[in-house]
Amino acid sequence: MPYMVWGQNVGYKTTAVSQSVSQGNGEPHTHCAMSTEVKPDMSLRPLGLEPPPERELLCIFGTGDLGRSLGQRLLQTGYRVVYGSRRPHSCGPLPPGAQVMSHTEAAQLAAVVIVCVHREHYDFMEEVAPQLKGKVLVDVSNNSKKGLYPESNAEFLQSLIPAASVVKAFNTVSAWSLQNGPSDAHRQVFLCGDKAEAKQKVRELATRLGLSVLDRGSLSAAREVEDFPLQLFPEWRLPLCIATGLTGFFFFYLLIRDIIYSYVEQDKDISFRIMVSLANKVFPIVSLIMLSLCYLPGVMAAILQLYRGTKYRRFPDWLDHWMLCRKQLGLLALGFAFLHVLYTLLIPIRYYVRYKITEYTVLQIRENKTEVFDTTVAWYTDSYFSVGILGFALYVLLGITSLPSVSNALSWREFSFVQSKLGHLTLLLCTLHTYLYGWNRFLDPSTYKWWTPPGYMLCLVVPSVVLVLKLLMVLPCVDRCLGRIRQGWERTGPEGEGTKPLMA
Ligand code: NAP
């Protein structure tokens, strides 16, 4: 049977070892079948945690994907599990050792009931309400869209069973990850609930399953928690928009300046250059601008702190948001730099380049001329390549240290040294690489086709501004002021009383 992970079919097969055995006397039915992918001897108990007291019995409503996976994990952790189902005699294979009965019978046996049923089917809960009085009800449900209902599913469940204590939990954990052992991204359980005791019970349960718990407050916060699984790369949205916007803008800008200009003014069709030459101009431009956009908000924040004379006032939301997506901006910038490197390595094997070199050599032979070796040009090209390679090496280092597994192994000082000091050095080298690319063409009027500057000149604006501002920030007098503000000094006291001198 295929297992669904938040609407995704991950194709896990299940082999039924035995079918439900009806005993015809209201006795629970025991099942012994589960996914073939199950790792039965997985160690599930976090170190230091005792097994549940006296093999506590838990009830799960619903024998679907999540119900089965959660039940299997609970059994492996040392709990006893009883399922409440609409069809106790024909609900299909369940984890070995689990019992199954009607909702009413199952609810009577346990103090904690985990409702693994979609919200659309909660109406059956009203029939079970008398058996759920005083019990802890765990709502694990998610919705397929945001804003589908006026209230959260957990609040809705609480309104159906006011005599129970509803706790929102496990909605961010998938059936698939429960079966395969949760990875870091799937370990987090968000808890919401109005009763502290009920929340504590669910917290213990989640911790015993090896999950990490984060308390999100009262049940009114459940709506936000239910929206978490619907988010699709939220922190990548702005960086991706910036990357797409910059790529589109520079692609059309260079298309007009290089390809269309040649066609209109020189009657030359060089449209084939779109594929490699144009692409290899757009990628480094976007990469450099995005790298500088990683460092611009830091400089702006420092200027704002100097201007306000305090670090205790919140930054505007847009600046906060910008600072929070610097890692994603940097990783995208690194991706574009990689493309630039790959396209550059391709240059010697390009048909166009080989043709041009051969044509030039033949011309020299025909005219019996030898071009004189120019040491200045050799210096300039070698410096251009060398600075570019060093810049790229540091770029890669920044990318590697932003990986959680690497950054977790660094102290804060080491991490900020790499990301800030080496980051600015990377920006400096990459900017220098671009200045060297322009070399003596900045003052050449023929560079400005249709009175427009080339792309590499345009892309130098933001990094140059960032580097100049950063240079001002590290001047000893400015750095000292900023240092004091960041240690808590304020120009005006907490009550707004008189201005204090910055320098003691
Ligand atoms: P599922 O595979 O469709 O199972 C739902 C179960 O609900 C069914 O097996 C059925 O069990 C019961 N049910 C169906 N219709 C019912 C009705 N009219 N009245 C009473 N019970 C009914 O769904 P699921 O994937 O396990 O998800 C269950 C809940 O967990 C959902 O709210 C979902 O949003 C949430 N969730 C799922 C995952 C996941 O990875 N799957 C992750 C996080 C949260 P019986 O036949 O035994 O009655």
Residues whose N, C-alpha, C, O or C-beta is under 5 A from the ligand:
A	BS01	NAP	M4 V5 W6 G62 T63 G64 D65 L66 G67 G84 S85 R86 R87 C91 C116 V117 H118 R119 H121 F124 V140 S141 N142 F170 N171 T172 V173 S174 A175 W176
